[in-house]
């Protein structure tokens, strides 16, 4: 994700960050997992405002959530 995003609180440019959980990624899916191979997750990326600390989360691949 490289598009410029603005803070909804103070209008500063948000900084894309990454969350690490050891060797696993933080994922989001449209529906809960019922079977290991049914899940079509996408990664989440936090964008943090360097001025006020406000954080917004964005999904990397929206097409996986629309199916």
C-alpha positions in Angstrom: 0.0 0.0 0.0 1.7 3.2 -1.1 -1.2 5.6 -1.5 -1.1 8.8 0.6 -3.6 8.7 3.5 -4.5 11.7 5.7 -5.3 11.7 9.4 -9.1 12.2 9.9 -8.3 14.0 13.2 -5.5 16.5 12.3 -5.1 16.1 8.5 -1.4 15.1 8.8 0.0 12.4 6.4 -0.3 9.0 7.9 2.7 6.6 8.1 2.2 3.0 7.0 3.4 0.7 9.7 3.6 -3.1 10.1 2.6 -5.3 13.0 4.6 -8.4 13.8 3.4 -11.5 15.7 6.5 -13.6 15.8 6.4 -15.5 12.4 2.6 -15.0 11.8 0.8 -12.1 10.1 -2.3 -10.4 11.4 -5.1 -11.3 9.0 -8.7 -10.4 8.6 -11.4 -12.4 6.7 -15.0 -11.7 5.8 -16.3 -14.8 7.6 -14.9 -16.9 10.5 -12.8 -19.9 9.5 -14.7 -23.2 9.4 -12.0 -25.2 7.6 -8.3 -24.5 7.2 -8.5 -24.2 3.4 -11.8 -22.2 3.2 -10.3 -19.0 4.7 -9.4 -16.3 2.2 -7.7 -13.8 4.5 -6.0 -10.5 3.7 -3.4 -8.7 5.7 -4.1 -5.6 7.7 -1.8 -2.6 7.8 -2.0 0.1 10.4 -1.5 3.7 9.3 -0.4 5.9 12.2 -0.5 9.7 12.5 2.9 11.0 13.6 1.3 14.1 15.1 -1.6 12.9 17.2 -1.1 9.1 17.2 -4.5 8.3 15.7 -4.3 4.9 13.9 -6.4 3.5 11.1 -6.3 0.0 9.8 -6.6 -0.9 6.1 -7.0 -4.3 4.4 -4.4 -5.1 1.7 -6.6 -7.0 -0.7 -10.3 -6.0 -0.7 -11.2 -8.5 -3.4 -10.7 -11.3 -0.9 -13.3 -9.7 1.3 -15.9 -9.2 -1.5 -16.2 -12.9 -2.4 
